[in-house]
């Protein structure tokens, strides 16, 4: 950086000193201008490289109007746009019925824990009265309880 002179200092300088200061300032201004021109040309070339035509790889954009399409529209449309698709074959899906007894066969090797759900007769008479309840046939269902590394069948 050069020294910044005050107006009083410049008035006290001789003519030769003032000419030397002005010449050095002109030289410095010329160097700054050349640096600025180089930087603007570098930015322009970088933008051209990044956004210019060389970055566009497609020659023809799909759907864009072409001269061939204008002059011979019917032929161009039949050749390029409309392609005959092959006929689809109907796929018949085979559905299989579930086999009866598969669940029982899967659960036969697992340990069974029977969980009874009964109430004593005294409790039933207390809740529903003497003739307010009737014993239904037992309905058994099986549920698999999973514990890490242990499978148990619970009969309810």
N, C-alpha and C positions, 0 to 999 in steps of 0.2 A: 504494500500500500504506500502510496505517496502521501506526503504531508499536506494537510489542508491549511492554506494560508488565509489569514484574515485580511480585510481591506486595508488596514493600516500597514501591514507588512508588505502588501503588494505596492502601495504608494511609495514605500521607502526603497524598493528595488530599482536598480538601474535598468536602462532600456535593454541591454544585452541579456540580463538575467530574466527579464519578462519574456523576451523572445525564446529563450531556452525552455522556460516553463511551458509556454504555449506549444512549442514543438514537441516536447515530451508528452503533453496532453493529447496532441493530435496523433502521435504514434500509439499511445495507449488506446485511444478511441478506435483506431484502425484495427488493432489486434482484437479488441472486443467485438467489433463488427464481423471479422473473419470467423471468430469462434462461434458467434451466434448463427452465421450462415451455415457453418459445418453442422451445428446441432440441429438446425431446422431441416437440413438435407438428410441427416441420419433418421430423424423422426419420420420424415416423408417416406424414406425407403423402408423403414420398419412397418409403417402402416400399409404400404403397398404390398409388402411381403405377407402381412397378416390378413389383410382384407382384400387384396387384389384379385385379379382374374385367375392367377395361378392356384389359388386355394379352392377354386370351383372345379370339381372333378367331373361333373355331369355335363355332357354335351347337349342332351335334350332332356328337358324337364317334362315328366309325365303330365299330360293334359294341356301342355302349352301349344299354342297354335303353330302349325308347321306349314310350309309352302306346299308340300306334297298333299296335305289334307285339303288345302284350299282348291288346288287345281283338279284333283281327282278324289273327291270326297267319298263317293260311294265305294270305290275300290279300296281306298285306304281303311275305311271303317270295317269292311268285311274281312280284310286280311289281318288286321292287327287287333281290333278291339273285341270282336265277337268270336270266341273260341267255342267250338262244340264240345260240350262236356260228355264224358262217357256215362252211359246209363248206370245207375246204382243198382246193385243187386240187393234184394231184400234178405236180410239176415234173420233167420228163424232162431229164436232163442229157446233153448231147451230148459224147461223147468222141471226139477225133480221134487217129488214129494218127500217129506221127512219120514224117516224110518221110525216105526213105533218101537219103544223100548230102548232107544239109544241113550236117553238120559239115565235110565236105571243101569244100563251096562257101564256107562261112564262112572257112575257113583258107587258101584258095587265094591271096589277095592279100597275105598276111603273109610276111615273109622267113623262110626255112627254114635252120636250122642243124642239120646232121647230126652226131650223136654216136655213133660206133661203139663197140660193146662186144665186142671180140674179144681172144682170147689167142693168141699164137703157138703153133705146133704143139709146139715144144720145151717150152714151159711146161706145155701140156696133158699131154704124155707124162710129164713130171717129176711132175706132181700125180697123175694117174690111171693111169699105166702105158701100155704100148704099145697094148693093146686095151681099155682101160677107159673109153674115151669114144667118142662118136659125134656127128657134126655134124648138128644139127637144122635144119629149114627156118627161115629168118629170119621173125621176127614183129615187125612194125613198129607202134608206137603213137605217137601224137602228143600232146604236152602243150604248152599255151600258157604261156610264161614271161612274166610281166608285170613290166616295169620302168616307172617313171613316164614316160609318154608314148611308150613303145616296147613293142610286142608282137612276140614272136618265137616261131615254131613250132620246137620241138625234136623231131627224129626220133630215136628210140632203136631 
